[in-house]
Amino acid sequence: MKSDIQILQELAKQTNTLHELSEAESKQLKAVLLEMYKDVAALCEQHHLTMMLCGGSALGAIRHQGFIPWDDDLDILMPRPDYERLIALLEQGALGENYEYNTPNPKTDCKNVWLKIYHKDTESIDIYTPQDSPFPKGIYLDVFALDGVPSSRLGQQIKGLIANGLQFCSILTLYAQYPNEPLRQMMSADKQALRRYKLKVALGSILKIIPHRRWAWWFDQWVKDENMTGKIGIPTGREYYCGEIFDHDVYLPPTLATFEGEQVYIPCQFDAYLKNLYHNYMQLPPVEKRERHMICKLQFYKEK
């Protein structure tokens, strides 16, 4: 069965819901993302926090020495202790007045189950962000936590089953609590996709007796583990809880690479890490399988 992302990638070619980035817009978006990255990296260096590129950004560093040409986001990975210290610094305003952030917490809602850092003077609304929701809507960096996991395979599977269930409940309640008309319209182009979307909204309507913010917070607290000496993984990664688990030395200490002329860090044994995610990662995927960023609206540096 195709995932929602696969379905949306196919539907993107059939509908007019998304904003097709011009070459100039893509270049400007990447420039903003790179400046945001440098600001976060400088803050982390100042406070001796470990951060590295991950996912498609790490792949871009190895295969393209920069952004993947058809991709336009930046993914950052941090060991949980440093991830928590970064959130504390953001709470203190250490990144400056141009930035805001959204992360799971017990008091306010968070769109995702990981940290996102936004540029206040921009607007970037993707297909997954309900326009009438309270979440920030600027150009953003995704920041993922690297967490300790149980040492046994059985322990990983049990903890992963609960983690994935909590994350799924957070997605269902997000759909129900914050109606997303552009997403519904896009899904309506395919009968099977629309049925799946309506089922998720219906289930979310039952689950939202517990607010979305609690599901996101419960997930974050369930996977949180600051032990970086044994098996570690990325519970919020593209392969979910169990899909990116390795011995700690695959990730740490990070190694240097080049990204758009900047010296950056990526996982230590990047070959093992990237093969797990992308298999033959140095080979360019066919055009029809290149994942597209689902942007509905993009604006740079809004007037104040």
Secondary structure as the mmCIF struct_conf table of DSSP 4:
data_model
#
loop_
_struct_conf.conf_type_id
_struct_conf.id
_struct_conf.beg_label_comp_id
_struct_conf.beg_label_asym_id
_struct_conf.beg_label_seq_id
_struct_conf.end_label_comp_id
_struct_conf.end_label_asym_id
_struct_conf.end_label_seq_id
HELX_RH_AL_P HELX_RH_AL_P1 ASP A 4 LEU A 11
TURN_TY1_P TURN_TY1_P1 ALA A 12 GLN A 14
BEND BEND1 ASN A 16 ASN A 16
BEND BEND2 LEU A 18 LEU A 18
HELX_RH_AL_P HELX_RH_AL_P2 GLU A 23 GLN A 46
TURN_TY1_P TURN_TY1_P2 HIS A 47 HIS A 48
STRN STRN1 MET A 52 LEU A 53
HELX_RH_AL_P HELX_RH_AL_P3 GLY A 55 ARG A 63
TURN_TY1_P TURN_TY1_P3 HIS A 64 HIS A 64
BEND BEND3 GLN A 65 GLY A 66
TURN_TY1_P TURN_TY1_P4 PRO A 69 TRP A 70
STRN STRN2 ASP A 75 PRO A 79
HELX_RH_AL_P HELX_RH_AL_P4 ARG A 80 GLU A 91
TURN_TY1_P TURN_TY1_P5 GLN A 92 LEU A 95
TURN_TY1_P TURN_TY1_P6 GLU A 97 ASN A 98
STRN STRN3 TYR A 99 ASN A 102
BEND BEND4 PRO A 106 THR A 108
BEND BEND5 LYS A 111 TRP A 114
STRN STRN4 LEU A 115 HIS A 119
TURN_TY1_P TURN_TY1_P7 LYS A 120 ASP A 121
STRN STRN5 GLU A 123 ASP A 126
TURN_TY1_P TURN_TY1_P8 ILE A 127 TYR A 128
BEND BEND6 THR A 129 THR A 129
TURN_TY1_P TURN_TY1_P9 GLN A 131 ASP A 132
BEND BEND7 SER A 133 PHE A 135
BEND BEND8 GLY A 138 GLY A 138
STRN STRN6 TYR A 140 GLY A 148
BEND BEND9 SER A 151 SER A 152
HELX_RH_AL_P HELX_RH_AL_P5 ARG A 153 GLN A 177
BEND BEND10 TYR A 178 TYR A 178
HELX_RH_AL_P HELX_RH_AL_P6 GLU A 181 MET A 187
TURN_TY1_P TURN_TY1_P10 SER A 188 ALA A 189
BEND BEND11 ASP A 190 ASP A 190
HELX_RH_AL_P HELX_RH_AL_P7 LYS A 191 LEU A 207
TURN_TY1_P TURN_TY1_P11 LYS A 208 ILE A 209
BEND BEND12 ILE A 210 ILE A 210
HELX_RH_AL_P HELX_RH_AL_P8 HIS A 212 VAL A 223
BEND BEND13 THR A 229 GLY A 230
STRN STRN7 LYS A 231 GLY A 233
TURN_TY1_P TURN_TY1_P12 PRO A 235 THR A 236
BEND BEND14 GLY A 237 GLY A 237
TURN_TY1_P TURN_TY1_P13 ARG A 238 GLU A 244
STRN STRN8 PHE A 246 ASP A 247
HELX_RH_AL_P HELX_RH_AL_P9 HIS A 248 TYR A 251
BEND BEND15 LEU A 252 PRO A 253
STRN STRN9 THR A 255 PHE A 259
TURN_TY1_P TURN_TY1_P14 GLU A 260 GLY A 261
STRN STRN10 GLU A 262 ILE A 266
TURN_TY1_P TURN_TY1_P15 CYS A 268 GLN A 269
HELX_RH_AL_P HELX_RH_AL_P10 PHE A 270 TYR A 278
BEND BEND16 HIS A 279 ASN A 280
TURN_TY1_P TURN_TY1_P16 TYR A 281 MET A 282
BEND BEND17 GLN A 283 GLN A 283
HELX_LH_PP_P HELX_LH_PP_P1 LEU A 284 PRO A 286
HELX_RH_3T_P HELX_RH_3T_P1 VAL A 287 LYS A 289
BEND BEND18 ARG A 290 ARG A 290
STRN STRN11 ILE A 295 GLN A 299
BEND BEND19 PHE A 300 TYR A 301
#
